[in-house]
Amino acid sequence: MTKSPLAIRLCAPRGFCAGVDRAIQIVVLALKAYGAPVYVRHEIVHNRYVVEGLEAKGAIFVEELDEIPEEHRAQPVVFSAHGVPKSVPADAIARNLFYLDATCPLVSKVHKQALRHQRLGRHVILIGHEGHPEVIGTMGQLPEGAVSLVDTVEDAARYMPPDPDKLGYVTQTTLSVEDSEGVIAKLKERFPNLQDPAAESICYATTNRQEAVKLAAPGCDLFLIVGAPNSSNSKRLVEVALKSGARQAVLVQRAAEIDWDAVGPLRTVGLSAGASAPEVIVNEIIDAFRDRYDATVELAEMAEENEHFPVNRELRHIELTHEDMAWVNG
């Protein structure tokens, strides 16, 4: 049977950012250095394929440190890439646990910016999504009451600060650039003395992936974003694709989730992946389209990413091979 032609616009950059890559490497290297089990507090990144792959290697995921059995307290515990409140490492020290912090350096930069605002006498506004682990970690860097969370333009319009002349803001790193700009504009309209962070809070990887989706989306019958339902940056990519001209945009974790009957006739498909999604799943989805269509792949490239964040000092003597990471890199 003759297959219908299909153009796949493959976004670049896509998938793992340097912070996610580093966090996964930390768990893999800890398993090589110290043996199983290695405990991880919360999902190391928001992706079930990654979590299950690490579990298969000997990682054990826990929600809180008190779940680590007494007999395993000499084993390392890794904090996720999203960052943790200051109370978590303090709790680890109190329990005499050996911890490795996999917080993305760009998230750590936001923590420092928030602390700088406080040091300069400003109340901190954090623009972000309530309940997201990164937001919980950032708010947990400062004393209770020192940070106010604002999510939407409507929140910004209602917000009543303790002192409207002594305010500084930071943002969650994985927000939509356009959405955060609207919130910031409303806050500055109401509070002209609102101080910017010392550097941009939304990370380069979030911005680059959104810009590549904007480039690829116009005229797409379908835009697929590979990512998890609890991945903030992945959900923002779906929104960006729809705003930028895709007829429909869908978040999927694996090729098996594609509803082939629902997507309708296809001639052009956009494809990208959130910062926690492995390249091996992108390849899996391209293969699924090739099974059904005479598919050609076109690259929609906005930027080249060469950033690399070194792992913890305790792990730098361990060799990381291609085979160690092939299960996610394809």
C-alpha positions in Angstrom: 0.0 0.0 0.0 1.3 3.5 -0.9 2.1 5.6 2.1 0.9 9.3 2.1 3.7 11.9 2.2 4.4 13.6 5.5 6.8 16.3 6.4 8.1 16.2 10.0 9.4 19.6 11.3 11.9 18.5 14.0 12.8 21.3 16.4 16.3 22.1 17.5 17.2 22.5 20.2 14.8 20.0 21.9 14.9 17.5 24.8 17.5 17.4 27.5 19.0 20.7 28.7 22.3 20.8 30.4 20.7 20.9 33.9 18.6 17.8 33.2 21.6 15.9 31.6 23.7 16.8 34.6 21.1 15.5 37.1 20.7 12.2 35.4 24.5 11.8 35.1 24.8 12.4 38.9 22.5 9.5 39.6 24.2 7.2 37.1 27.7 8.2 38.4 26.6 7.7 42.1 25.4 4.2 41.2 28.8 3.5 39.6 30.7 5.0 42.5 28.7 3.8 45.5 26.7 0.9 44.2 22.9 0.4 44.6 20.8 1.6 46.1 21.1 5.3 45.5 18.1 7.2 46.9 16.6 10.1 45.0 14.3 12.6 46.7 11.3 13.2 44.3 11.6 12.5 40.6 15.1 13.5 39.5 13.4 15.1 36.5 9.8 15.0 35.3 9.9 12.0 33.0 8.7 8.5 33.8 11.0 6.9 31.2 14.0 8.4 32.9 12.7 7.5 36.4 12.0 3.9 35.5 15.3 3.6 33.7 17.2 4.8 36.8 15.1 2.5 39.0 16.2 -0.4 36.8 19.8 0.6 37.5 19.2 0.6 41.3 17.9 4.0 42.2 15.1 4.3 44.7 12.8 7.3 44.6 11.4 8.6 47.9 9.2 11.6 48.7 10.9 12.4 52.0 14.2 11.6 53.7 12.5 9.7 56.5 11.6 6.9 54.0 15.3 6.0 53.8 15.9 2.8 55.9 18.4 3.0 58.8 20.6 0.3 57.2 21.0 2.4 54.0 21.8 5.7 55.5 25.5 5.4 54.4 24.2 5.3 50.8 23.9 8.6 48.9 20.7 10.5 48.5 20.3 12.8 45.5 18.2 16.0 45.4 16.3 16.6 42.2 17.2 19.1 39.4 14.2 21.3 40.5 15.9 22.4 43.7 14.9 21.9 47.3 14.1 24.2 50.3 16.9 24.9 52.7 15.2 22.7 55.2 15.9 19.6 53.1 19.8 19.6 53.3 19.5 20.6 56.9 17.3 17.6 57.5 19.8 15.4 55.7 22.6 16.6 57.9 20.5 16.1 61.0 19.9 12.5 59.9 23.6 12.0 59.1 22.9 11.3 55.4 25.4 11.8 52.6 23.6 13.9 49.9 24.4 15.0 46.4 22.6 18.1 45.2 21.6 17.8 41.6 19.8 21.2 41.5 20.2 22.8 38.1 22.8 25.7 38.3 20.3 28.0 36.6 17.7 27.2 39.4 20.4 27.9 42.0 21.0 31.2 40.2 17.3 32.1 40.8 17.7 31.2 44.5 20.7 33.6 44.7 18.7 36.4 43.0 15.9 36.0 45.5 18.3 36.1 48.4 19.9 39.2 46.9 16.5 41.0 46.8 15.9 40.1 50.5 19.4 41.3 51.4 18.6 44.6 49.8 15.5 45.0 51.9 12.9 43.9 49.2 10.0 41.7 49.6 10.3 39.0 46.9 7.6 38.2 44.3 8.1 34.8 42.7 6.3 34.4 39.3 5.5 30.7 38.9 3.1 27.9 39.3 1.9 26.9 42.8 2.9 23.5 43.9 5.7 23.0 41.3 8.8 21.6 42.9 11.0 24.4 41.6 8.6 27.0 43.2 8.6 25.1 46.5 12.4 25.0 46.4 12.8 28.7 45.6 10.3 29.8 48.3 12.1 27.6 50.7 15.3 29.6 50.4 13.8 32.5 52.4 12.0 32.8 55.7 8.3 32.2 55.7 6.4 35.3 54.6 9.4 36.7 52.7 8.2 35.5 49.3 4.8 36.0 47.6 3.8 33.7 44.7 2.1 35.3 41.7 1.0 33.0 38.8 -1.2 35.0 36.4 -1.9 38.5 35.2 -5.1 38.3 37.3 -3.0 37.4 40.4 -0.7 40.4 39.6 -3.8 42.7 39.4 -5.0 41.5 42.9 -1.7 41.3 44.7 -1.3 43.6 47.7 2.4 43.8 48.9 3.6 44.7 52.4 5.4 47.7 51.0 4.8 48.7 47.3 8.1 50.6 47.1 10.3 47.7 48.3 9.7 44.8 45.9 11.9 42.6 43.7 10.8 39.7 41.5 12.2 36.4 40.2 10.6 33.8 37.9 10.4 30.1 37.7 12.9 29.0 35.1 10.5 27.1 32.9 7.7 29.6 32.2 6.4 30.7 28.9 8.4 33.9 28.0 5.2 35.7 26.7 3.1 34.7 29.7 5.7 35.9 32.2 6.1 39.2 30.3 2.4 39.9 30.8 2.6 39.2 34.5 5.7 41.4 34.9 4.1 44.2 32.9 1.1 44.2 35.2 3.2 44.2 38.3 5.4 47.1 37.0 2.3 49.0 36.0 1.0 48.8 39.6 4.4 49.0 41.3 6.8 51.3 39.4 9.6 50.7 41.8 9.6 46.9 41.3 13.2 45.7 40.9 14.3 43.2 38.2 16.5 40.2 39.1 20.2 40.7 38.5 20.0 38.4 35.5 17.2 36.7 33.4 15.4 34.0 35.4 13.8 32.0 32.6 16.6 29.7 31.4 18.2 29.7 28.0 16.9 26.2 27.3 13.3 27.1 27.9 13.6 30.1 25.7 15.4 28.2 22.9 12.8 25.4 22.8 10.0 27.9 22.7 11.6 29.8 19.9 12.1 26.7 17.8 8.5 25.7 18.3 7.4 29.1 17.2 9.5 28.7 14.0 8.1 25.3 13.2 4.4 25.7 14.2 2.8 27.8 11.4 1.0 25.5 9.0 1.4 22.3 11.1 -1.6 20.0 11.1 -0.4 18.5 14.4 2.4 19.4 16.8 3.6 16.8 19.2 5.5 17.7 22.3 7.3 14.8 24.0 7.0 15.4 27.8 5.3 14.5 31.0 2.0 16.0 32.2 3.8 17.4 35.3 6.5 19.0 33.2 6.0 22.8 33.3 8.3 23.5 30.3 6.7 20.8 28.2 3.2 22.1 28.8 4.3 25.6 27.9 5.6 24.2 24.6 2.1 22.9 23.8 0.7 26.4 24.5 3.4 28.0 22.3 2.7 25.7 19.4 -1.1 26.5 19.4 -0.5 30.2 19.7 2.0 30.1 16.9 -0.2 28.5 14.3 -0.4 24.7 14.8 -3.9 23.4 14.1 -3.6 21.1 17.1 -0.9 20.4 19.7 -0.6 17.4 21.9 1.6 16.4 24.8 2.7 12.7 24.7 5.1 10.6 26.8 5.5 7.8 24.3 4.6 6.9 20.7 1.9 4.5 22.0 -0.1 7.5 23.4 -0.6 9.0 19.9 -4.3 8.7 19.0 -4.0 8.1 15.2 -7.7 8.1 14.6 -8.2 11.5 16.4 -5.4 13.5 14.7 -7.1 13.4 11.3 -5.4 13.8 7.9 -1.8 14.9 8.2 0.6 16.5 5.8 2.9 18.5 8.2 3.7 17.5 11.7 5.9 19.5 14.2 7.9 17.6 16.8 9.8 18.8 19.8 10.6 17.6 23.3 10.6 19.2 26.7 13.8 19.6 28.6 13.3 16.4 30.6 12.4 14.2 27.6 15.0 11.8 26.3 16.0 11.7 22.6 15.3 8.0 22.4 11.6 8.7 22.6 11.8 11.4 19.9 13.4 8.7 17.7 10.6 6.3 18.7 8.0 8.7 17.6 9.7 9.5 14.2 9.8 5.7 13.6 6.1 5.4 14.4 5.3 8.1 11.8 7.6 6.3 9.2 5.6 3.1 9.8 2.5 4.9 8.6 3.7 7.6 6.2 6.3 8.3 3.7 7.9 10.7 6.2 10.7 13.2 5.6 12.3 15.1 8.4 13.1 18.8 8.2 15.1 20.5 10.9 13.7 23.7 12.4 16.7 25.0 14.2 16.8 28.2 16.2 20.0 27.9 18.3 22.9 25.6 19.0 23.4 24.6 22.6 26.9 23.8 23.9 26.4 24.4 27.6 27.8 21.8 30.0 27.4 21.8 33.8 30.0 19.7 35.7 28.8 17.1 38.2 29.5 17.2 41.9 33.1 17.2 42.9 32.7 13.8 44.6 31.8 12.2 41.3 34.3 13.8 38.8 36.8 10.9 39.1 34.3 8.4 37.8 34.3 7.8 34.1 31.0 8.3 32.3 30.8 6.2 29.1 28.5 6.4 26.1 27.0 3.1 27.1 26.1 4.6 30.5 23.8 7.1 28.8 22.7 5.3 25.6 19.4 4.3 27.2 18.3 7.9 27.1 20.4 9.4 24.3 19.5 6.8 21.7 
